[in-house]
């Protein structure tokens, strides 16, 4: 099973990388782009077939290691 994890900054948290990307896009002459927020995408191959156990593993990884839950949100999908 594979976990597809998305980590994003919570709304209200300053995102200087997103602002830099937004400025670069506008520098390319693309003007119809709004606010840009930058995040992380992580793929993890799990050696687990039980969906409940896989969710517990991913939750622990996200809370304890991958996301700073003070300033970041995380979401994930499990793919067989």
Buried (B, 14 or more C-beta within 10 A) or exposed (E): BEBBBBBBBEEEEEBEEBBEBBEEBEEEEEEEEEEBBBBEEBEBEBEBEEEEEBBEBBEEBBEEEBBEEEEBBBEBEBEE
